[in-house]
Amino acid sequence: CATDSASRVLFLPGEICAFKIHGQEAPFEAEVLNRTSGEGVLRARGPIDCEQQKEYTFIIQAYDCGASPSGANWKKSHKAVVHIQVDDVNEVSPVFREPLYRATVTEGKIYDSILQVEAWDQDCSPQYSQICNYEIVTQDTPFAIDRNGNIRNTERLSYDKQQHYKIMVTAYDCGQKKAMESVPVHIDVKPVCKPGWQGWNKRLDYEPGTGSKQLFPKMHLETCDGPLSSVRAMVELQTSHIGKGCDRETYSEKSLQKLCGAASGSTDLLPAPSVSTNWTASLLTDSGRDSDLIFRFDGRQAANIPEWVVPQNLTDQFTIATWMKHGPSPGLRAEKETLLCNSDKTEMNRHHYSLYVHNCRLVFLLRRDFIQLDSFRPAEFHWRLEQICDKEWHYYVINVEFPSVTLFVDGVTYEPYLVTDDWPIHPSEIDVQLTVGACWQGGEVTTPRFTQYFRGSLSGLTIRPGKIATQKVISCLQACKEGLDISSLESLGKGIKFHFNPAQSVLVMEADDLESINTAMTKVSYINSRQFPTPGLRKLHITTTVQCFGEDTCISIPDIKAMVMVLPPSEPRITIAGVERLVWPAAQLRAPVGVALFKDIHIITRRPGVLELMHNLDYCDVLVIGEELDPERESLEIHHSSLLGKHLDATNSTSGISIYGVDSMAHYEQAIRQVRYHNWKPGGLSERRFRLSCSELNGRYTSNEFNFEVRDCLHTGNAEEHVNHMAVQSQYMRPVHHPLVVHTVNSDHISGKVSTPPAATVVIVMCIAALVVIVVLGIYRIHTTHQDGSKEDEEGRKDPEMDWDDSNLNITVNPMESIDGTPIAEEVREEEPEEEEDEDEEDDELAGDLFSAESEDSDEEEETNIQKGKVKGKLEWDPSTLPY
């Protein structure tokens, strides 16, 4: 071992004259101190630096003093290995690796490490070459540094307070030697960058009928310069509070099925309450759904379906469909909740078929009747789905093709997870009862009652025997009329991927770059194809995920909550106009073709400032006012051929006729004009009154009630026609004028019940001979006055029963005529023209500018008729003597 100066070497006794070092050119030399003892010393020939070489190893030998002075004969010792380690001295100061450090921070954020500074020391030993501490030299700074050189802020920085900081940092090695120069560190403060969507409005107003409207035309995503590899955005339109989950057509269930091309023959078990469908009158309805007929069951209501409504011909193929909203049942052991049940009315308690919910499972029970093979057959079909208890509206369709049963929920097919078998039901003479909202228990109890009440909401519950619903029809019936849209697909480019859910209420888009996602979001639109959409708010929810290279998520994007406000549409006014009173002879009422009640009817729709002649209706009802029709003597009917080529169908009863289906007003007019009334025994008929009303969107918009009266001419005191003054006369309807009629004072003269005295008979014959020429001329002049104005209408709407037969024309003259020639009956009716004139003024005000031209023509014609009536007014027609 040696030091930086010298080392002593000791050999065995004897004369030692020298030491010799071999190899590596070691910077050392050996000197003999005592020849006798062999003591010597090793010295360095010059300064030794540990930083250059930390240790040395070499070989040394000793030589004795030989006889020859030259030492040629010296003896040398064995070789000895010498190892020298150089001790370090802390002579080098720490040095920083960078002359300047920079960093940028965002205001308001506390960092664990803003940046790291690093120094190093060239000393050779671990003690002096390691950096053991760093120190911020600058005083009063909001920063701190740890032993590893990590600088952090000790308080939240404010861009407004100070935008730039310059601090000096020094370092110490483990020997506490300080760096000769401190290093400057510059820290910049930038304002807060908030990643997220910018340039969007929280509310967007949607005007009905405007088609697709962009939701975010100036929207863009700010990532604060963060590196990203992909962006995923999901836009959700929340419409669960609108109608049955979204804005759908609210036509009646039958009209919707016909509109979607469903097979005919379905039975609506939950129709709107009316005279003929009164079994739903006691049920609770949700009145705030904009004519969307919804029945709410709270576990205490149910309805018995009349026997004449219940489908009697259920075969191996039939369909049950309904809208349902249902939540979890109360209690640990929930009872069965029955939607539909067909059970024994009395004596026994057998369920023939039923649809019920039990513990959030939907179960369909079908017990077939006993046949030749008395064996187990599939009877109960179970489905366990989340939709059953999620408190949202869903459309359920059960297609039965026995023994197979398939469930559709919102158009998606589900097979039963469990099917249990049971014995068939043996035939019996017991009547059955079909119920909705519970199950009827008529046997095995003291008092028949409802059980297994349903708790939830139902709408559009129908049964269609003999056929099953197709996927296309099911999709049409549950389709939403509002949703999300992309206004211009071709402008998205190839860098964007997107997909919609089936209802188009959720849109998901993915892109690899910021520009593509920004372009795509500006194309997202809202569309509502309904002519009269449900007004109100629709919520929008946007969630965004940004993925960085090699990381799951690196930037957090706040969710967006916006809304679409659908403005109220301008409501239409449906108006029915036409002649509302006609008198017919008994012979025509008895005719096989009967009489057309509404041959001059017109239906128009007005909205503020707009007259719409082409519009859709979904039903028109012709109801009998007063006593129902007697099937033994009268009927009200429409021929099936009148509905061909139209989306219309009709039902008939003693209460009236209902024409339904989504179709234009023009088609409804054509069908209503073909409604005919028959009476085989009109002798006891004084009058029959009918009421016509039409609807759009299942009663959301209704027409005026058009009342129409039919009279037998033998029971009327005045054969006249009367225009409905509640309605606006259409510009396409021309008034039909008939000759005036005068009546005798005593109605017995009309019916012929009282015989005429012989003297009066002579007077009558003479009057007829004298006045027949004047009467004929008067008729001719009146006829020619209106011939040009009514020729086209008469060609298009002329009915054989309204033709005048002049060949057998009889004229009756009142023998009780006054001295001046004015009939007494005319004196009685003197006030009528004033009343009619007032009514004409009301018609003119209602008609407005659209009918001003026609009103002026009508006024001129009326004035001409009045003037001529002054000359010819002494004679009027007596309808009782006209054979038509």
PyMOL commands that set and color helices and strands:
alter all, ss='L'
color gray80, all
select helices_A, chain A and resi 126-129+253-259+278-280+386-389+471-477+489-491+514-522+586-590+640-643+665-672+682-684+713-715+747-751+758-797+800-802+806-808+824-828+832-847+849-872+879-881
alter helices_A, ss='H'
color red, helices_A
select strands_A, chain A and resi 6-9+16-22+28-34+39-44+55-64+80-85+95-96+101-106+115-116+119-120+131-136+143-145+150-153+164-173+183-190+196-198+203-206+213-214+220-222+230-238+267-268+284-285+295-298+303-305+317-325+337-344+351-358+361-366+377-384+393-401+404-409+412-414+418-422+432-436+439-441+449-451+455-465+482-486+496-500+506-511+524-528+536-547+555-556+560-566+573-577+579-584+595-596+602-607+610-612+616-625+634-637+649-653+656-664+676-679+687-696+701-702+706-712+722-723
alter strands_A, ss='S'
color yellow, strands_A
deselect
rebuild
show_as cartoon
